[in-house]
Structures are given as C-alpha cells and as structure tokens.
C-alpha cells in the first residue's frame, strides 16, 4: 500500500491534483500525525464537497477495520490537505454514525460510485470525516 500511495501522491503533485489515475479530480492529499507513532504521514483520499467543507470516508475498501488515518485524525484532528494546487490547514471532525453521517456517505457514493458497495463488504458502519478549513 505504501508504494501505491507514494505513486499516487507523486502523480497528484505532478498533475496539480487533476486527472489522477482512476480518481480523476476527486482526490485530495491529507497530511496527518500518527496516533501512536506521532510520525507525519500523507494519504491520498477520495473526497466530495459539502458546502465549504471537504468530506472523506473511512472505507478502507470495505475492510473489517477502520483505516489507520482515521484513528490518526481522531487523536490528532488538526491536519493539512492539498486540493488541486492549493494547500491549507483543516480540522477533522469524525462523524461515526447518525443522520449526518448517512447523508454525507450517500453523497460520497454519488460522487464516486465504488463507495456504494463498500458497506456491503463489512459489518462496521463506515465513518465519515468532515474537514473544515482553519485560518
């Protein structure tokens, strides 16, 4: 996975976040701090917009556990994202369940259809994370 992430990150930056592989223009890079290690990591993720907010889903392709980046953002919610050629700080707010999560997850599936199938592959509720820009 690390090699795939590195290649995707390199492609994203080389193309200014546009036309990145299978994801097209629907990818952002999030730089976050490890929950246990404290190490800084960058992860490419599919996103959609909800007003001024950026929304990501902790799907891990429908795996039975949450992705590491989700745990990282729960513990260290302040992060930085790159969208296109823009880079800015955000505060992450996990939405693990409830009506807001359901609405945002459905919108995520409308944005990138593969996300509609992930809940069928797992017993867990796939959390949403809302990223809000901070000054």
Order of alpha helices (4+ residues) and beta strands (2+ residues): alpha-beta-beta-beta-beta-alpha-beta-beta-alpha-alpha-beta
